[in-house]
Amino acid sequence: MSNARQVPRNCKRAITKKGDQFYPDPNYRMYAGDGNTRARYLQVSMQNAISTAEDHLKGHHFQKGEVEKQLKVVQEQLQTNSNELRETGAVIEKLNKEDLSFMTKLTRLKDMEEPEPNSIATLTAELEEHTRKKDEICKERDALQAECQRLKHEVEKAEEKSLKIRDTSTAIQVKERPLRAKRESVQNELKEILSRKIFQEERLKELCQKIQQIETQLHKQQEVAKKAVEDGTKICPRIDTKRPPKIVERELNECKNYMESMEKHSGAFEEICVSYHEKKTKYEQIAEDIRLLEKELAHMEDMIRARKKTFYAIQKLSSVRVQHMFQSLLHQRNYTGKIMIDHSEQTLEIRVSPSEKREMAAETKSLSGGERSYATVSFIMALWDAIDPPFYFLDEFDVFMDKVNRRVILDLLLAHSQQKTNYQFVFLTPQDTSAIQSSADVRIHRMQDPCRSKSNTQ
């Protein structure tokens, strides 16, 4: 098929047994078949018919794609040839215009008067040059015209090839339509068969379920009858009687009525069992709740005991701390003293001696005003050391102090306040504060003297 001399006459296409297609020279090409040798018509299996139709459809789609690719290549080549033809036509037109211009110039030169003898040689040279250019342009024009004719011939061949490809594509589409219709018809038939199959399977399933239910009920009834016979045998051995069933049923009904009357009087056995189980469940739940509460209560008691133990330890340590701080403050003035704290009686007793040799006073009333004020301020500062309030206030603490005690107390208060810069201390005194220097941490605010009238002065 690739050699035109060996191709039979009027042969358009050759197809092998495997489905391979050969197109003869000059447009020699080959398309491989799918190798499907199954029957196309009169098939037994509908699924095989559908598969065969789908394979043919895929083959046609593949051929269609190949033809479309060839058509695209030919169209691109046709577009390229058209562009080259337009460019060649433009060049030919340009050369024709130049030829016409040279011919016009030549005619104009011929029509001119006889030139002077001295310019004949120049004009002859120009004429020869123009003649040579004209010949070159004519040769180039002839070559371009030949190229244009060749391109036109190629364009015509490309158009013919494109037309053949379009015809082939149209033929494939025409062949594809009945295949699609047949495929849709086969698919519809298959869907109908599948739907009938599903319906019959569901019906068969329902019948099997009904048979199974009937067999289950039969088995249950047989078990009930067997159990009833066994229960009756336990109560009483089987009695062979000649009494009719009606009499036996009547006696059985009488027994049932008697049992119902007893149940009305005492309650049904099932109700009693249900009530017993409910109360037992409720009792177990309450017992479990009580156990959890007792466990939680024991845990809380342990926590309370631990907190009390910690509280007593903190209480004892706070008492020791206050006692130590109070004694250290008194020691700065060579005083002695102690604080008697009784937590059980909730009492506090302060004993102070201005001298180490003197006996401690049982009450601070026996001390002088300055000593009592110093002891009181020392006690307050000891309490301050044990607690951390954000604000500290002392009002007229040095009214009854002498200068020495007052100076010592002020130094102690200022030193204590400088140790706690994050807290605020306020000391109110009617005494002179000129000896205290103001700073960034210490500020002195002096109130105005009170206005005294003349009558009060007199």
Secondary structure, DSSP 4 states (H G I P E B T S, - for coil): --SGGGSPTT---EE-TT--EEE-TTS-EEE------S-SSS-S-HHHHHHHHHHHHHHHHHHHHHHHHHHHHHHHHHHHHHHHHHHHHHHHHHHHHHHHHHHHHHHHHHHSPPPPGGGHHHHHHHHHHHHHHHHHHHHHHHHHHHHHHHHHHHHHHHHHHHHHHHHHHHHHHHHHHHHHHHHHHHHHHHHHHHHHHHHHHHHHHHHHHHHHHHHHHHHHHHHHHHHHHHHHHHHS------S-HHHHHHHHHHHHHHHHHHHHHH--HHHHHHHHHHHHHHHHHHHHHHHHHHHHHHHHHHHHHHHHHHHHHHHHHHHHHHHHHHHHHHHTTT-EEEEEEETTTTEEEEEEESSSSSPPBSSGGGS-HHHHHHHHHHHHHHHHHH---SEEEEESTTTT--HHHHHHHHHHHHHHHHH-TTSEEEEE-SS--TTSPP-SS-----PPPPP--HHHH-
